[in-house]
Amino acid sequence: MMRNSLITNAGCRQGILRRQLFSSLGLGGVALTSMLQGELSGQDLAHSLLGVPAKAKSVIWMFMIGGASHLESFDHKPLLNRYAGKTIEETPYSYVLKSPFLENERVVAFDPNNGFIRTEIFPLQTSFRKYGENGLEISDWWPHLAQCANDLCVVKSMWTEDSNHGAQLQFHTGRHRVDGFFPTIGAWVNYGLGSLNDNLPQFVVMGTPVADCCGGMEAHRANYLGPQFDGVPLKVDPQDPLPYAKPPEGVYQEQQQAEFALLRELNGITALAFPNDETVKARMKAYELAYRMQMAVPEVVNFQDESQQAVDAYGLSNPETKTFGEQLLTARRLVERGVRFVQIYHGSNGGAGRWDAHSGLKNGHSKLCREIDQPIGALLKDLKQRGLLDETLVVWATEFGRTPGSQHADGRDHHPYGFSIWMAGGGIRGGIAHGATDELGFHAVEKRHYVTDVHATVLHQLGINHRALELPGRKRLERDFGEPMTEIIA
């Protein structure tokens, strides 16, 4: 009893010392626990989840917060101009209001007693042109992206359940907001694959996340998989790239090294007392890796070795494109160094998001497109020129689209019944449109895909058997798994 008491007391004292050292080391929870992945999941786990030959090594996932309009981006519906000012009931396409696709109790935009609010069809706010070898239709708000048409696969037949902005969380987890929180696609990738670079986190997040109203940081967290698989926030700032992981001012490298040596000694004592506790060794490696991250990450976000041509291509000299351009250039540098999943948010405003165009759609969307179009075009060309596009899957997405009708103003409402995303690289066929909405862009009617089909496709291209991603005691629904979009895979 006395020996056990001494061990317990020693453990308590070591715990207090460790907490004091964590503060000195500046190793915050997010940066620290993300480093536990390699030890706690193990390569055996990663190998057990591989089901198909991998065609991609990394993912760059761009998410537009608020609901980007498919009707002014990649799903050209000229009939909206012909019938502008008329209600849907007054057109030959009133059947869309009686579609069986509306029979989803979780979508609250439809009132079964009164139907939809009678709104007039809102004309297109921009023009479209055909690009690439197959004549892919892209709006005039995307001139730089349009130059990459031969590399794009536009999926026009997405649908989701949530008609409000909880759909932002649903796009990342596959589950409705009222169901609670679940692991996100980035976390599943982090969980399922081994590291390609032990000096960097494997799931990186840039940009301001979605607001608390719509899921908050749960849109890049791992939930029951464990915090070691959460996304690690990264700022494009060489002086402070990892929030909560920078040593306090006045703590020098030599001091950190001495503190790590003491931590190693303390953990050695604990390991002798508890030889079966594998997490002790895992934690020690995590501390050391977090220290290495302090050295490696600032180099990633330092662009001094980039050519002026690259800086100009990403729009870093233009205030309008600078922020997103820096993030996409960083994303390229991260996947180049072996980071598995880079998630980039655009349009956060502390609420529903700047892409939420209930009014002022033309002014708002055209400005938002200018912020991201040039950087995205530069990213795709840069990856291709470097031979990285074949092994990097690029995804552009948003939570839902916008309605064909107006909201008695110059904007469109939320629209979960049919919307568009696109993918490029990573073994995905380029220059094609997949699926379709009806004549008014209301319902996804051809090759319909729920949001987890995007997840399943990403996992498939990374070589992960998506149906193997299930933990004992954590039964997943059939819809949670999704199905790969086999027709778009090269």
C-alpha positions in Angstrom: 0.0 0.0 0.0 2.8 2.4 0.9 4.6 1.8 -2.4 1.4 2.4 -4.4 0.8 5.5 -2.4 4.2 6.8 -3.2 3.7 6.0 -6.9 0.4 7.8 -6.8 1.9 10.8 -5.1 4.8 10.8 -7.5 2.3 10.7 -10.4 0.4 13.7 -9.0 3.6 15.7 -8.5 4.7 14.8 -12.1 1.3 15.8 -13.4 1.6 19.2 -11.7 5.1 19.6 -13.1 3.9 18.6 -16.6 1.1 21.2 -16.5 3.6 23.9 -15.5 5.9 22.9 -18.2 3.1 22.9 -20.8 2.5 26.5 -20.0 6.1 27.3 -20.4 6.4 25.3 -23.6 3.4 27.0 -25.1 2.0 23.7 -26.4 -1.7 24.2 -26.6 -4.3 21.4 -26.6 -5.0 21.5 -30.3 -1.4 21.6 -31.5 -0.4 19.0 -28.9 -3.1 16.4 -29.2 -2.9 16.4 -33.0 0.6 15.0 -32.7 -0.6 11.9 -30.9 -2.1 10.4 -34.1 0.9 8.4 -35.2 1.3 6.6 -31.9 -2.4 6.1 -31.0 -3.7 5.0 -34.4 -0.6 3.1 -35.5 0.4 2.1 -39.0 -1.5 -1.2 -38.6 -4.7 0.7 -38.3 -4.0 2.8 -41.4 -3.2 -0.3 -43.4 -6.3 -2.1 -42.2 -8.5 0.7 -43.6 -6.9 0.7 -47.1 -9.4 -0.9 -49.5 -8.4 0.3 -52.9 -5.2 1.5 -54.6 -4.7 5.2 -53.6 -4.8 7.7 -56.5 -4.3 10.7 -54.2 -2.1 11.5 -51.3 -3.6 14.8 -50.1 -6.7 16.8 -50.2 -7.2 20.6 -50.4 -10.8 21.3 -49.3 -12.3 24.8 -49.8 -15.6 25.6 -48.2 -17.7 28.7 -49.0 -19.7 29.7 -45.9 -23.3 30.8 -46.5 -24.4 29.0 -49.6 -22.9 29.9 -52.9 -25.4 30.1 -55.8 -25.2 27.2 -58.2 -27.3 29.3 -60.6 -24.6 32.0 -60.9 -21.6 29.7 -60.9 -21.7 26.3 -62.6 -25.4 25.3 -63.3 -26.6 27.4 -66.2 -30.4 27.8 -66.3 -31.3 30.3 -69.1 -35.0 29.6 -68.5 -34.7 31.8 -65.4 -34.3 34.7 -67.7 -37.2 33.7 -69.9 -39.7 33.4 -67.0 -38.3 36.1 -64.8 -41.0 37.9 -62.8 -43.4 34.9 -63.0 -44.1 32.5 -60.2 -43.0 28.9 -60.6 -46.7 28.0 -60.8 -47.1 30.2 -63.8 -44.4 28.4 -65.8 -44.6 25.0 -67.5 -42.4 23.6 -64.7 -44.8 23.9 -61.7 -44.3 20.2 -61.2 -41.1 20.9 -59.3 -43.3 22.1 -56.4 -44.9 18.6 -56.2 -41.8 16.6 -56.5 -41.4 13.5 -54.3 -37.9 15.0 -53.4 -39.8 17.5 -51.2 -41.0 14.7 -49.0 -38.2 15.1 -46.5 -39.4 16.1 -43.0 -36.0 17.6 -42.1 -36.1 20.2 -44.9 -38.3 23.0 -43.4 -38.4 25.3 -46.4 -41.6 23.6 -47.6 -44.9 24.1 -45.8 -47.1 21.1 -46.8 -50.3 23.1 -46.1 -49.4 26.3 -47.9 -46.6 25.3 -50.2 -43.8 27.6 -50.9 -44.1 31.3 -50.4 -45.2 32.7 -53.8 -42.0 34.4 -55.1 -41.1 35.5 -58.6 -38.4 33.8 -60.6 -35.2 35.8 -60.3 -33.2 36.2 -63.5 -29.6 35.2 -63.7 -27.2 37.9 -62.4 -24.3 37.0 -64.7 -23.7 35.4 -68.1 -22.2 32.0 -68.9 -19.7 30.7 -71.5 -18.5 27.4 -72.5 -14.9 26.4 -71.7 -12.5 23.5 -72.4 -12.6 20.6 -74.7 -16.1 19.6 -73.6 -17.7 23.0 -73.4 -18.1 23.1 -69.6 -20.4 26.0 -68.7 -19.0 28.4 -66.2 -20.2 31.9 -65.3 -18.4 35.1 -66.1 -17.6 35.6 -62.4 -14.9 32.8 -62.7 -12.6 33.9 -65.5 -9.4 32.4 -64.0 -11.0 29.1 -62.9 -12.6 28.8 -66.3 -9.1 28.5 -67.8 -8.7 25.3 -65.9 -12.0 23.8 -67.2 -10.3 20.7 -68.6 -9.3 19.8 -65.0 -12.7 20.4 -63.4 -15.4 17.9 -62.6 -18.5 19.8 -61.7 -21.1 17.8 -59.8 -24.4 19.5 -60.3 -26.6 17.1 -58.5 -25.8 17.6 -54.8 -28.6 17.7 -52.2 -28.7 17.9 -48.4 -31.3 17.9 -45.6 -30.9 21.1 -43.6 -32.5 24.1 -45.1 -30.7 26.4 -42.7 -27.0 27.0 -42.1 -26.6 23.9 -39.9 -26.0 22.5 -43.4 -22.5 23.8 -43.0 -21.8 21.3 -40.3 -23.9 18.6 -42.2 -21.7 19.0 -45.2 -18.6 18.1 -43.1 -20.1 15.3 -40.9 -23.0 14.0 -43.0 -25.4 14.4 -40.1 -28.1 16.9 -39.4 -27.3 19.5 -36.8 -30.1 18.3 -34.5 -28.3 14.9 -34.4 -25.4 16.4 -32.5 -21.7 16.4 -33.4 -19.8 13.7 -35.3 -16.3 13.3 -36.9 -15.7 15.4 -39.9 -14.3 14.2 -43.3 -10.9 15.8 -42.5 -10.8 13.9 -39.2 -11.7 10.6 -40.8 -8.8 11.1 -43.3 -6.5 12.0 -40.4 -7.6 8.9 -38.5 -7.3 6.6 -41.5 -4.0 7.5 -42.9 -0.4 7.5 -41.6 1.8 10.5 -41.7 3.9 11.6 -44.7 5.8 14.2 -42.6 6.4 13.8 -38.9 7.2 17.5 -38.6 3.8 18.7 -39.6 0.2 18.1 -38.6 -1.8 15.9 -41.0 -5.0 17.9 -40.8 -4.6 21.7 -41.1 -7.3 24.4 -41.0 -7.0 27.9 -42.4 -9.5 30.8 -42.5 -12.2 31.8 -40.0 -14.3 28.7 -39.2 -18.1 28.6 -39.4 -19.9 30.5 -36.7 -21.2 28.8 -33.5 -24.8 29.1 -34.9 -23.9 26.6 -37.6 -21.5 24.2 -36.0 -18.5 26.3 -35.2 -15.2 24.5 -34.9 -17.0 21.2 -34.9 -16.9 21.5 -38.7 -13.2 20.5 -38.4 -13.2 18.4 -35.3 -13.0 14.6 -34.7 -15.5 14.2 -31.9 -15.5 10.6 -30.7 -12.4 9.7 -32.7 -10.4 11.8 -30.2 -8.9 15.3 -30.2 -5.7 14.0 -31.7 -7.5 13.9 -35.0 -8.9 17.4 -34.9 -7.8 19.9 -37.5 -4.9 22.2 -36.4 -5.6 25.9 -37.0 -2.8 27.6 -38.9 -2.3 31.3 -39.6 -0.3 32.6 -42.6 2.1 34.4 -40.3 5.7 33.3 -40.0 5.9 35.0 -36.6 2.9 33.2 -35.1 1.6 30.5 -37.4 0.3 28.1 -34.8 -2.2 29.7 -32.3 -1.6 28.4 -28.8 1.6 26.7 -29.8 4.1 29.5 -29.7 6.5 29.7 -26.7 5.9 32.7 -24.4 8.1 35.6 -25.0 11.4 35.2 -23.2 11.5 31.4 -23.5 14.5 30.4 -25.6 15.3 27.3 -27.6 17.9 26.1 -25.1 15.3 26.4 -22.3 12.7 24.5 -24.2 15.3 21.7 -24.9 16.1 21.5 -21.2 12.4 21.4 -20.3 11.8 18.6 -22.8 14.7 16.7 -21.3 13.1 17.0 -17.9 9.7 15.9 -19.3 11.4 12.8 -20.8 12.9 12.0 -17.5 9.6 12.3 -15.7 7.8 10.2 -18.3 10.6 7.6 -17.9 9.8 7.4 -14.2 6.1 7.0 -15.0 6.9 4.4 -17.7 8.7 2.3 -15.1 5.8 2.5 -12.7 3.2 1.8 -15.4 5.0 -0.3 -18.1 1.7 -1.1 -20.0 0.7 2.5 -20.4 1.6 3.1 -24.1 0.2 6.7 -23.9 3.2 7.8 -21.9 5.6 7.2 -24.8 3.0 8.6 -27.2 2.8 11.8 -25.2 6.5 12.2 -25.1 6.8 11.8 -28.9 3.9 14.3 -29.2 5.8 16.9 -27.2 8.9 16.5 -29.2 6.9 16.6 -32.5 5.2 19.8 -31.3 8.6 21.3 -30.7 9.6 20.3 -34.3 6.4 21.9 -35.6 7.6 25.2 -34.1 10.6 24.9 -36.3 8.9 23.5 -39.5 5.6 25.4 -39.7 7.0 29.0 -39.9 9.1 27.9 -42.9 5.9 26.7 -44.7 4.2 30.1 -44.4 7.3 32.0 -45.3 7.2 32.8 -49.0 10.7 34.2 -49.5 11.7 31.3 -51.6 8.7 31.7 -53.9 9.2 33.5 -57.3 7.6 36.8 -58.0 5.7 35.1 -60.7 4.1 32.8 -58.1 3.4 35.7 -55.8 1.6 37.6 -58.6 -0.2 34.5 -59.8 -1.8 33.9 -56.4 -2.8 37.6 -56.2 -0.7 38.4 -53.1 -0.1 41.9 -54.2 -3.8 42.6 -54.6 -5.6 43.5 -51.3 -8.8 41.8 -52.7 -7.1 38.4 -53.3 -4.2 38.6 -50.8 -5.8 36.7 -47.9 -7.2 33.7 -49.9 -4.1 33.7 -52.1 -1.8 33.4 -49.2 -3.9 30.5 -47.8 -3.9 28.6 -51.1 -0.2 29.1 -51.6 0.3 27.8 -48.1 -2.0 24.9 -49.0 0.2 24.0 -51.9 3.3 24.2 -49.8 1.7 22.0 -47.1 0.7 19.2 -49.5 4.1 19.5 -51.2 5.5 18.6 -47.7 3.1 15.7 -47.1 0.2 17.2 -45.2 -2.8 15.0 -45.8 -5.8 17.3 -45.5 -5.9 21.1 -45.8 -9.3 22.7 -45.0 -9.8 26.3 -46.0 -12.9 28.4 -45.0 -14.0 31.4 -47.0 -16.7 33.9 -46.2 -17.1 33.7 -42.5 -18.7 36.8 -40.9 -19.7 35.6 -37.5 -23.1 34.6 -38.6 -24.5 32.6 -41.6 -21.7 33.7 -43.9 -21.0 36.2 -46.6 -22.2 33.8 -49.3 -25.7 34.0 -47.9 -27.2 36.1 -50.6 -30.8 36.9 -49.6 -30.3 40.3 -51.1 -27.6 42.1 -53.1 -26.6 38.8 -54.8 -24.9 40.4 -57.8 -22.7 42.8 -55.8 -22.0 40.2 -53.1 -21.3 37.2 -55.2 -19.2 39.0 -57.8 -17.0 40.5 -55.0 -16.6 37.1 -53.3 -15.7 35.5 -56.6 -13.1 38.1 -57.2 -11.5 37.3 -53.8 -11.0 33.6 -54.6 -11.2 33.1 -58.4 -7.6 34.1 -59.2 -6.0 32.2 -56.3 -7.9 29.1 -57.1 -6.9 29.3 -60.8 -3.3 29.8 -59.7 -3.5 26.8 -57.3 -4.7 24.4 -60.0 -2.1 25.6 -62.5 0.7 25.5 -59.9 -0.2 22.0 -58.7 -0.3 20.8 -62.3 3.0 22.4 -63.3 4.7 20.8 -60.3 3.2 17.4 -61.0 1.2 17.5 -57.8 -2.3 17.7 -59.2 -2.4 14.0 -60.0 -1.8 13.2 -56.3 -3.8 16.1 -54.8 -7.6 16.1 -54.8 -8.9 19.6 -54.8 -12.6 20.1 -53.6 -14.6 23.3 -53.8 -17.9 23.2 -51.9 -20.6 25.0 -50.0 -23.5 24.0 -47.8 -26.4 24.4 -50.3 -27.4 26.5 -53.3 -29.8 29.3 -53.9 -33.5 29.3 -54.9 -34.6 30.0 -58.5 -37.0 32.6 -57.0 -36.2 35.9 -55.3 -37.0 36.9 -51.7 -38.9 39.9 -52.8 -35.5 41.5 -53.2 -32.4 41.2 -55.4 -31.3 37.9 -53.9 -32.1 34.2 -53.4 -33.0 32.0 -50.5 -31.4 28.8 -49.1 -31.8 25.8 -51.4 -30.9 22.3 -50.2 -32.7 20.4 -53.0 -30.1 20.8 -55.7 -26.7 22.5 -55.9 -23.2 22.3 -57.3 -19.6 21.5 -56.1 -16.5 20.7 -58.1 -13.4 18.5 -57.8 -10.1 18.4 -59.6 -7.0 16.3 -59.6 -6.4 13.2 -57.5 -7.6 10.8 -60.1 -10.9 12.5 -60.9 -11.9 12.9 -64.5 -11.5 16.5 -65.7 -13.5 18.6 -68.1 -16.9 17.0 -67.3 -20.2 17.9 -65.6 -21.8 15.1 -63.6 -25.4 14.9 -62.7 -28.1 17.6 -63.3 -30.9 19.6 -61.8 -34.2 20.2 -63.5 -34.9 23.0 -66.0 -35.2 25.6 -63.3 -32.2 24.4 -61.2 -34.6 23.4 -58.4 -34.1 19.6 -57.8 -31.2 17.4 -58.3 -32.8 14.9 -60.7 -30.0 13.0 -62.4 -27.3 11.0 -60.6 -28.3 12.6 -57.2 -25.7 12.7 -54.5 -26.1 13.3 -50.8 -23.2 15.1 -49.2 -21.5 11.9 -47.8 -21.0 10.7 -51.4 -18.4 13.5 -51.6 -16.8 12.1 -48.5 -16.8 8.5 -49.8 -15.2 9.7 -53.1 -12.5 11.5 -51.3 -11.7 8.5 -49.1 -11.8 6.2 -52.1 -9.2 8.3 -54.0 -7.0 8.2 -50.9 -7.2 4.4 -50.9 -9.4 4.1 -47.8 -12.2 1.7 -47.6 -14.9 4.1 -46.4 -17.0 1.3 -44.9 -14.2 0.3 -42.6 -14.4 3.6 -40.8 -16.5 2.5 -37.9 -15.6 2.2 -34.3 -17.0 -0.4 -31.9 -19.9 1.1 -30.0 -20.3 3.9 -32.5 -22.7 2.5 -35.1 -23.0 4.7 -38.2 -26.1 5.0 -40.4 -26.0 3.8 -43.9 -26.1 7.3 -45.2 -23.1 8.3 -43.0 -20.9 6.2 -45.3 -22.1 7.5 -48.6 -21.0 5.9 -51.9 -18.1 6.9 -54.2 -19.1 8.6 -57.4 -17.6 6.0 -59.6 -18.5 7.7 -62.8 -16.2 10.6 -62.2 -13.2 8.5 -61.3 -10.6 8.3 -64.0 
